């Protein structure tokens, strides 16, 4: 972060705290149109880059892979913050955490930035029908001014967790009684968690994400004859915990053959701020409350990874249904499709689970854009791009003006020339002790082609508490902090300068 931006942030925070088969019909005969394009904006919670379009994996995601074959896939796309609320706030406002002040799930965007023109608001103001289904902002009612009508969310079947079997519901109630007695009020943040996984023998729309897919299909049919272009946001909740999906998606995988994390241990030279441990996995009824050295027991780890994989395949199927309907309605050639994950997720890597770190595994995200008429079909770009840059990019593609105060750089040129020279670096950040303004420490990270550098800054004093440096050219999994290795002295100086110059100093010429 630039020194100016960092000071502004520090002052602000201290002052105020069908299961295995491809859904048919994905391929479209794309033609360039003269009118403004529609936008189908698909956000998937906790989606890693563990997809075949990012390299051969055990994940079965044929519809996402097909979309990659028809659009531009970004191999090095990164979020600005590895948690849902802050990441979505950043990409939908075109602002970074220093300016939004949102470093967790709250406050809502409309409360933190009441005068700022968000991405969907900008589309709405330019005559688009803007519709929100599922989880686009972190809360369904997060910015009421963005949408042409009230946002719609599929009802999770039980306490917002998505359980549908009586056995799972019973475990939730047992945990509630154990934690808070028989009262309805939840006193503990984890009190209403049941099992971490559920496998029910139901149709795809037996769970809420299937309902969401059906609703998206219905909205597309309603929009077919609209006089105005549309911006349709569809936000899937899985593969977010708990890992609940119909049985047929679990049956796509043999649990005994599932790969476990190859680095289930803390990095060498880890600092006290670096890791997150269990993360949001803590408190589920069928998982330990703490991770011991070496990670979770293999049996539990395999079940969890099995559940994650099943959920990804489930969401892939739902995405296929929506894109297939777009084709059936002859809307595909007039619609830009954006598919993204809001941040990464650990499945035992670094001996931890969930997100909530500055590591590659948590900040790197899938990002695929299919633009009718552009020569980017099946192309992959290695350029460093950031989710915050989606705002100006979509404005460019749809011929909309952009607010002057965005902290972004449109990557539209990459849609024409995918591997042209681009950004020198990307920037993310993650806090520790954010509930206590006096103890809040922010981890600022800069990632270049070869290195990742992190500074942990005490917000109130501005003092750098500790630092990390990873040589990704030799250590792509970021298992060793080389900050004290004298061989990296000159690299450290260079990375410090890159971080201090901030995002504006990393832009292409």
VMD Tcl script that draws the C-alpha trace (Angstrom):
set ca {
  {0.00 0.00 0.00}
  {1.20 3.52 -0.66}
  {2.28 5.43 2.43}
  {-0.57 7.90 1.96}
  {-3.22 5.21 1.68}
  {-1.80 3.29 4.60}
  {-1.78 6.31 6.89}
  {-5.37 7.06 5.92}
  {-6.41 3.52 6.72}
  {-4.54 3.39 10.03}
  {-6.08 6.66 11.14}
  {-9.55 5.51 10.09}
  {-9.32 2.16 11.88}
  {-7.77 3.44 15.07}
  {-10.33 6.22 15.27}
  {-13.45 4.16 14.84}
  {-13.38 0.44 14.92}
  {-26.87 -34.24 -13.62}
  {-24.25 -35.20 -11.58}
  {-21.25 -36.45 -13.61}
  {-22.38 -35.22 -17.02}
  {-21.87 -31.90 -18.75}
  {-25.09 -29.94 -19.03}
  {-25.72 -29.93 -22.81}
  {-25.79 -26.88 -25.03}
  {-23.05 -24.78 -23.46}
  {-21.40 -23.99 -26.79}
  {-22.80 -20.92 -28.46}
  {-22.39 -19.37 -31.89}
  {-21.10 -16.06 -30.59}
  {-21.50 -12.93 -32.69}
  {-20.64 -9.34 -31.92}
  {-23.67 -7.17 -31.24}
  {-24.23 -3.44 -31.58}
  {-26.29 -3.03 -28.42}
  {-25.06 -2.95 -24.85}
  {-24.33 -6.42 -23.61}
  {-26.12 -8.12 -20.73}
  {-24.02 -9.31 -17.79}
  {-24.40 -12.66 -16.04}
  {-22.30 -12.26 -12.90}
  {-21.74 -15.58 -11.08}
  {-20.00 -15.48 -7.68}
  {-19.10 -18.74 -5.92}
  {-18.27 -18.72 -2.22}
  {-14.96 -20.30 -1.12}
  {-14.10 -21.60 -4.61}
  {-10.45 -22.56 -5.01}
  {-8.58 -22.73 -8.32}
  {-8.69 -26.50 -7.92}
  {-10.48 -26.96 -11.23}
  {-9.37 -28.80 -14.35}
  {-9.21 -25.57 -16.32}
  {-6.46 -24.54 -13.89}
  {-4.59 -27.82 -14.15}
  {-5.60 -31.44 -13.90}
  {-7.29 -32.23 -10.59}
  {-9.67 -34.76 -9.09}
  {-12.48 -32.19 -9.14}
  {-15.23 -32.88 -11.66}
  {-16.41 -29.50 -12.98}
  {-17.24 -29.98 -16.68}
  {-19.44 -26.90 -17.04}
  {-16.90 -24.48 -15.55}
  {-14.22 -26.15 -17.65}
  {-16.33 -25.68 -20.77}
  {-16.87 -22.03 -19.95}
  {-13.09 -21.71 -19.68}
  {-12.79 -23.21 -23.16}
  {-15.11 -20.53 -24.50}
  {-13.80 -17.50 -22.61}
  {-10.64 -16.03 -21.11}
  {-9.28 -17.72 -17.98}
  {-7.04 -15.74 -15.65}
  {-4.40 -17.96 -14.10}
  {-3.25 -15.30 -11.64}
  {-6.33 -13.52 -10.33}
  {-6.39 -12.42 -6.68}
  {-8.89 -11.07 -4.18}
  {-8.07 -8.12 -1.95}
  {-9.10 -9.80 1.29}
  {-9.54 -13.50 2.08}
  {-12.95 -13.31 3.67}
  {-16.42 -12.96 2.14}
  {-17.66 -9.57 3.29}
  {-14.49 -7.56 2.69}
  {-13.70 -9.22 -0.63}
  {-17.16 -8.58 -2.05}
  {-17.22 -5.04 -0.71}
  {-13.96 -4.34 -2.51}
  {-14.86 -5.82 -5.89}
  {-18.36 -4.28 -5.95}
  {-17.12 -0.80 -5.00}
  {-13.85 -0.73 -6.92}
  {-12.14 0.34 -3.70}
  {-9.52 -1.33 -1.54}
  {-9.79 -2.07 2.17}
  {-7.91 1.11 3.07}
  {-10.78 3.12 1.64}
  {-13.81 0.95 2.40}
  {-12.84 0.43 6.04}
  {-14.46 -3.02 5.75}
  {-12.05 -5.65 7.04}
  {-14.55 -8.34 8.06}
  {-18.18 -9.13 7.43}
  {-19.41 -5.72 8.58}
  {-20.29 -2.90 8.25}
  {-22.49 -3.11 5.18}
  {-21.35 -1.26 2.10}
  {-24.32 1.10 2.13}
  {-23.51 2.04 5.74}
  {-19.75 2.40 5.27}
  {-19.93 4.20 1.91}
  {-23.40 5.75 1.59}
  {-22.36 8.18 -1.17}
  {-20.25 5.80 -3.25}
  {-21.52 4.52 -6.60}
  {-21.19 0.73 -6.54}
  {-20.84 -1.45 -9.60}
  {-24.47 -2.66 -9.72}
  {-25.72 0.85 -8.90}
  {-23.77 2.19 -11.86}
  {-25.40 -0.37 -14.14}
  {-28.82 0.46 -12.71}
  {-28.27 4.17 -13.25}
  {-27.43 3.43 -16.88}
  {-30.73 1.72 -17.59}
  {-29.88 -1.88 -16.74}
  {-32.29 -4.24 -14.99}
  {-30.17 -5.17 -11.98}
  {-31.18 -8.33 -10.14}
  {-29.50 -10.02 -7.18}
  {-30.05 -13.70 -6.45}
  {-28.30 -15.46 -3.59}
  {-25.07 -14.15 -2.12}
  {-23.65 -11.20 -4.06}
  {-22.93 -8.80 -1.25}
  {-22.32 -10.59 2.03}
  {-25.87 -9.92 3.20}
  {-28.90 -10.21 0.96}
  {-30.07 -6.70 1.85}
  {-26.57 -5.19 1.70}
  {-27.11 -2.14 -0.55}
  {-30.76 -1.92 -1.44}
  {-30.10 0.89 -3.91}
  {-28.14 -1.42 -6.20}
  {-31.05 -3.53 -7.37}
  {-34.11 -2.93 -9.53}
  {-36.12 -5.08 -7.15}
  {-35.65 -6.68 -3.77}
  {-32.80 -9.23 -3.72}
  {-33.86 -12.86 -3.59}
  {-32.21 -15.61 -1.54}
  {-33.04 -19.30 -1.46}
  {-34.10 -20.19 2.08}
  {-31.56 -22.35 3.82}
  {-33.45 -25.22 5.36}
  {-32.30 -24.85 8.95}
  {-30.87 -21.92 10.93}
  {-29.20 -20.60 7.79}
  {-26.85 -23.60 7.62}
  {-28.58 -25.52 4.84}
  {-29.20 -28.84 6.63}
  {-32.21 -30.83 5.47}
  {-31.95 -34.20 7.25}
  {-33.47 -34.71 10.69}
  {-30.19 -36.20 11.94}
  {-28.25 -33.05 11.09}
  {-30.93 -30.81 12.58}
  {-30.83 -32.83 15.80}
  {-27.08 -32.30 16.07}
  {-27.61 -28.59 15.69}
  {-30.15 -28.56 18.51}
  {-27.92 -30.66 20.73}
  {-25.08 -28.20 20.24}
  {-27.38 -25.28 20.92}
  {-28.55 -26.85 24.20}
  {-25.01 -27.61 25.15}
  {-23.89 -24.08 24.56}
  {-26.85 -21.88 25.53}
  {-29.39 -24.13 27.22}
  {-32.91 -24.17 25.76}
  {-32.98 -20.49 24.87}
  {-33.39 -19.36 21.28}
  {-30.82 -16.60 21.70}
  {-27.39 -17.60 20.38}
  {-24.70 -16.42 22.79}
  {-21.79 -18.18 21.14}
  {-20.83 -17.56 17.51}
  {-20.44 -21.29 16.89}
  {-23.38 -22.49 18.98}
  {-25.72 -23.32 16.15}
  {-23.26 -25.33 14.07}
  {-24.19 -28.92 13.36}
  {-22.13 -31.45 11.36}
  {-19.58 -30.15 8.89}
  {-20.96 -32.37 6.11}
  {-24.33 -33.67 4.97}
  {-25.25 -36.06 2.14}
  {-28.98 -36.33 1.45}
  {-30.47 -38.43 -1.34}
  {-32.47 -35.59 -2.88}
  {-32.74 -33.89 -6.31}
  {-30.37 -31.04 -7.14}
  {-32.95 -28.49 -5.96}
  {-33.42 -30.25 -2.63}
  {-30.73 -27.89 -1.31}
  {-30.87 -24.11 -1.49}
  {-28.27 -23.67 -4.23}
  {-30.40 -25.83 -6.51}
  {-33.35 -23.57 -5.70}
  {-31.12 -20.64 -6.58}
  {-30.31 -22.15 -9.99}
  {-34.02 -22.65 -10.68}
  {-34.73 -19.06 -9.68}
  {-31.97 -17.80 -12.00}
  {-33.49 -19.76 -14.89}
  {-36.88 -18.22 -14.09}
  {-35.42 -14.71 -14.04}
  {-33.71 -15.26 -17.39}
  {-37.03 -16.26 -18.90}
  {-38.60 -13.10 -17.49}
  {-35.74 -11.01 -18.88}
  {-35.90 -12.54 -22.33}
  {-38.23 -9.86 -23.69}
  {-37.01 -6.96 -21.57}
  {-36.40 -3.72 -23.43}
  {-33.39 -2.99 -21.26}
  {-30.17 -4.96 -20.88}
  {-29.72 -6.80 -17.60}
  {-27.10 -7.28 -14.90}
  {-28.01 -10.58 -13.22}
  {-25.98 -11.44 -10.14}
  {-26.14 -15.08 -9.03}
  {-24.28 -15.91 -5.82}
  {-23.84 -19.57 -4.87}
  {-23.12 -20.42 -1.22}
  {-21.43 -23.76 -1.67}
  {-18.74 -24.92 -1.34}
  {-18.91 -22.82 1.84}
  {-19.25 -24.82 5.06}
  {-21.10 -26.92 5.94}
  {-20.40 -29.18 2.96}
  {-23.99 -30.16 2.13}
  {-24.82 -31.55 -1.31}
  {-27.11 -34.18 -2.87}
  {-25.83 -37.74 -2.61}
  {-25.28 -38.16 -6.35}
  {-22.51 -35.56 -6.23}
  {-20.80 -37.34 -3.36}
  {-21.02 -40.56 -5.37}
  {-18.82 -39.02 -8.07}
  {-15.79 -39.50 -5.81}
  {-14.07 -42.43 -4.11}
  {-13.07 -41.16 -0.70}
  {-10.15 -43.55 -0.40}
  {-8.62 -42.11 -3.57}
  {-8.93 -38.45 -2.62}
  {-5.66 -36.55 -2.41}
  {-4.78 -34.95 0.92}
  {-2.87 -31.70 1.29}
  {0.78 -32.11 0.39}
  {1.96 -29.60 3.02}
  {-0.09 -30.20 6.21}
  {2.29 -28.21 8.41}
  {2.98 -24.62 9.39}
  {5.58 -22.87 7.22}
  {9.13 -22.59 8.50}
  {9.68 -19.18 10.04}
  {5.97 -18.69 10.66}
  {5.06 -15.61 12.71}
  {2.38 -15.40 15.39}
  {0.17 -13.48 12.95}
  {0.59 -15.72 9.92}
  {-1.81 -18.62 10.41}
  {-5.48 -19.10 11.19}
  {-5.70 -22.75 12.38}
  {-9.25 -24.15 12.17}
  {-10.90 -20.95 11.03}
  {-14.66 -21.25 10.61}
  {-14.39 -25.05 10.74}
  {-14.08 -24.71 14.50}
  {-17.27 -25.53 16.37}
  {-18.88 -28.01 13.99}
  {-20.36 -30.97 15.85}
  {-18.26 -33.67 14.18}
  {-14.84 -31.98 14.04}
  {-12.23 -31.31 16.75}
  {-12.21 -27.90 18.38}
  {-8.49 -27.47 17.69}
  {-5.94 -28.69 15.18}
  {-2.97 -30.54 16.57}
  {0.48 -30.41 14.99}
  {0.33 -32.17 11.62}
  {-3.30 -31.28 10.92}
  {-6.59 -33.09 11.38}
  {-6.81 -36.90 11.58}
  {-6.74 -38.41 8.09}
  {-10.24 -39.88 8.36}
  {-11.76 -36.48 9.14}
  {-9.63 -34.70 6.52}
  {-10.74 -37.15 3.81}
  {-14.40 -36.69 4.69}
  {-14.10 -32.92 4.59}
  {-12.26 -32.86 1.27}
  {-14.79 -35.34 -0.11}
  {-17.55 -32.95 0.94}
  {-15.81 -29.94 -0.57}
  {-15.32 -31.76 -3.88}
  {-18.96 -32.86 -3.92}
  {-20.10 -29.28 -3.33}
  {-17.95 -27.95 -6.18}
  {-19.41 -30.53 -8.56}
  {-22.88 -29.64 -7.31}
  {-22.38 -25.93 -7.99}
  {-20.80 -26.73 -11.35}
  {-24.00 -28.56 -12.31}
  {-26.13 -25.61 -11.19}
  {-23.98 -23.20 -13.22}
  {-24.43 -25.44 -16.24}
  {-28.21 -25.22 -15.88}
  {-28.11 -21.42 -15.93}
  {-25.75 -21.07 -18.89}
  {-27.67 -23.71 -20.80}
  {-30.87 -21.70 -20.29}
  {-29.07 -18.61 -21.53}
  {-28.37 -20.54 -24.73}
  {-31.91 -21.89 -25.08}
  {-33.28 -18.34 -24.82}
  {-30.86 -17.10 -27.49}
  {-29.34 -14.67 -25.00}
  {-25.82 -16.08 -24.99}
  {-24.49 -14.05 -27.89}
  {-25.62 -10.83 -26.18}
  {-24.38 -11.66 -22.67}
  {-21.02 -11.28 -20.96}
  {-20.48 -14.10 -18.46}
  {-18.27 -13.53 -15.42}
  {-17.45 -16.43 -13.10}
  {-15.38 -15.86 -9.99}
  {-14.56 -17.15 -6.53}
  {-14.57 -14.50 -3.81}
  {-11.37 -15.92 -2.24}
  {-9.51 -19.20 -1.91}
  {-9.77 -21.90 0.75}
  {-7.42 -24.27 2.56}
  {-8.12 -27.98 2.74}
  {-5.34 -28.82 5.19}
  {-2.60 -26.84 3.45}
  {-0.21 -25.25 5.94}
  {-1.85 -27.44 8.61}
  {-4.94 -25.22 8.56}
  {-8.45 -24.98 7.12}
  {-10.77 -22.33 5.64}
  {-9.39 -18.97 4.45}
  {-8.25 -16.01 6.60}
  {-4.55 -15.71 5.66}
  {-2.44 -13.79 3.15}
  {-1.14 -16.95 1.48}
  {-1.60 -17.79 -2.19}
  {-3.99 -20.62 -1.33}
  {-6.39 -18.07 0.23}
  {-5.94 -15.03 -2.01}
  {-5.77 -16.63 -5.49}
  {-9.19 -17.10 -7.09}
  {-10.77 -18.52 -10.23}
  {-11.77 -15.82 -12.71}
  {-13.24 -16.56 -16.14}
  {-14.79 -13.99 -18.50}
  {-16.61 -14.85 -21.71}
  {-17.23 -11.78 -23.89}
  {-19.17 -12.27 -27.14}
  {-17.22 -11.07 -30.14}
  {-13.81 -10.89 -28.47}
  {-10.93 -13.01 -29.68}
  {-10.25 -14.68 -26.36}
  {-11.97 -18.04 -26.75}
  {-10.15 -20.74 -24.83}
  {-7.23 -18.42 -24.02}
  {-5.45 -18.32 -20.66}
  {-3.72 -15.26 -19.31}
  {-0.81 -15.34 -16.86}
  {-1.12 -11.61 -16.16}
  {-1.49 -10.52 -12.52}
  {-5.06 -9.21 -12.09}
  {-7.21 -8.25 -9.10}
  {-10.92 -8.69 -8.42}
  {-11.18 -4.99 -7.60}
  {-10.48 -4.31 -11.29}
  {-13.68 -6.02 -12.42}
  {-15.67 -2.82 -11.89}
  {-13.94 -0.70 -14.56}
  {-13.52 -3.69 -16.85}
  {-17.25 -4.41 -17.00}
  {-17.97 -0.69 -17.41}
  {-15.64 -0.61 -20.40}
  {-17.19 -3.70 -21.94}
  {-20.70 -2.30 -21.53}
  {-19.76 1.27 -22.51}
  {-20.54 2.83 -19.13}
  {-18.78 5.77 -17.53}
  {-16.82 5.07 -14.35}
  {-16.61 7.05 -11.10}
  {-13.40 9.04 -10.76}
  {-12.54 7.75 -7.29}
  {-12.08 4.04 -8.11}
  {-8.79 2.44 -7.01}
  {-8.61 0.16 -10.00}
  {-7.16 -0.48 -13.45}
  {-9.33 -1.99 -16.18}
  {-7.94 -5.20 -17.64}
  {-10.00 -4.91 -20.84}
  {-6.79 -4.89 -22.97}
  {-6.07 -8.43 -21.77}
  {-9.29 -9.62 -23.43}
  {-7.68 -8.72 -26.75}
  {-4.08 -9.63 -25.96}
  {-4.11 -12.02 -23.01}
  {-0.41 -12.10 -22.21}
  {0.68 -8.57 -22.95}
  {2.93 -6.89 -20.33}
  {0.78 -6.09 -17.33}
  {0.93 -5.27 -13.62}
  {4.16 -5.65 -11.71}
  {2.32 -6.74 -8.56}
  {-1.02 -7.29 -6.83}
  {-2.03 -6.36 -3.27}
  {-4.08 -8.07 -0.57}
  {-4.39 -7.72 3.18}
  {-5.73 -9.53 6.22}
  {-6.10 -8.43 9.89}
  {-5.50 -10.04 13.25}
  {-7.29 -9.07 16.51}
  {-9.70 -6.92 14.54}
  {-12.23 -6.81 17.39}
  {-9.83 -4.80 19.56}
  {-8.78 -1.44 18.08}
  {-5.79 -1.27 20.43}
  {-4.47 -4.66 19.34}
  {-5.48 -4.64 15.66}
  {-2.62 -5.69 13.39}
  {-2.98 -5.55 9.59}
  {-1.04 -7.85 7.32}
  {-0.29 -6.11 4.02}
  {0.92 -8.39 1.25}
  {2.34 -7.74 -2.19}
  {2.71 -10.56 -4.70}
  {4.92 -10.27 -7.78}
  {5.72 -12.88 -10.39}
  {8.35 -14.54 -8.18}
  {7.82 -13.37 -4.59}
  {5.28 -12.70 -1.85}
  {6.10 -10.18 0.86}
  {4.02 -9.43 3.98}
  {4.27 -6.63 6.55}
  {2.28 -6.96 9.78}
  {1.53 -3.44 10.98}
  {0.14 -2.46 14.39}
  {-2.72 -0.19 13.35}
  {-2.71 2.21 16.30}
  {1.02 2.90 16.34}
  {1.87 2.21 12.70}
  {4.79 0.06 13.85}
  {5.81 -2.94 11.75}
  {5.56 -5.93 14.10}
  {7.03 -8.61 11.85}
  {7.53 -9.52 8.19}
  {7.46 -12.48 5.82}
  {9.05 -13.19 2.44}
  {8.44 -16.23 0.22}
  {10.38 -17.16 -2.91}
  {7.64 -18.57 -5.11}
  {10.05 -19.46 -7.91}
  {11.62 -22.06 -5.60}
  {8.82 -22.52 -3.08}
  {5.46 -22.23 -4.89}
  {3.54 -23.56 -1.86}
  {5.05 -20.86 0.34}
  {6.37 -23.25 2.95}
  {9.45 -21.28 4.04}
  {9.69 -17.69 5.23}
  {13.10 -16.48 4.01}
  {12.90 -13.03 5.59}
  {16.09 -13.62 7.63}
  {18.05 -15.25 4.81}
  {20.87 -12.84 3.84}
  {20.73 -14.10 0.24}
  {17.41 -12.26 -0.14}
  {18.56 -8.88 1.23}
  {18.27 -7.07 -2.11}
  {14.96 -8.77 -2.92}
  {13.58 -7.67 0.45}
  {14.48 -4.03 -0.26}
  {12.84 -4.27 -3.68}
  {9.64 -5.82 -2.28}
  {9.43 -3.20 0.47}
  {9.58 -0.48 -2.18}
  {6.91 -2.19 -4.26}
  {4.60 -2.43 -1.25}
  {5.20 1.21 -0.31}
  {4.49 2.43 -3.86}
  {1.15 0.64 -3.72}
  {-1.20 -0.40 -6.51}
  {-0.67 2.75 -8.57}
  {3.06 2.16 -8.66}
  {2.58 -1.38 -10.00}
  {0.52 -0.46 -13.07}
  {1.74 -1.24 -16.60}
  {3.34 1.63 -18.54}
}
mol new
graphics top color blue
foreach p $ca { graphics top sphere $p radius 0.5 }
foreach p [lrange $ca 0 end-1] q [lrange $ca 1 end] { graphics top cylinder $p $q radius 0.2 }
display resetview
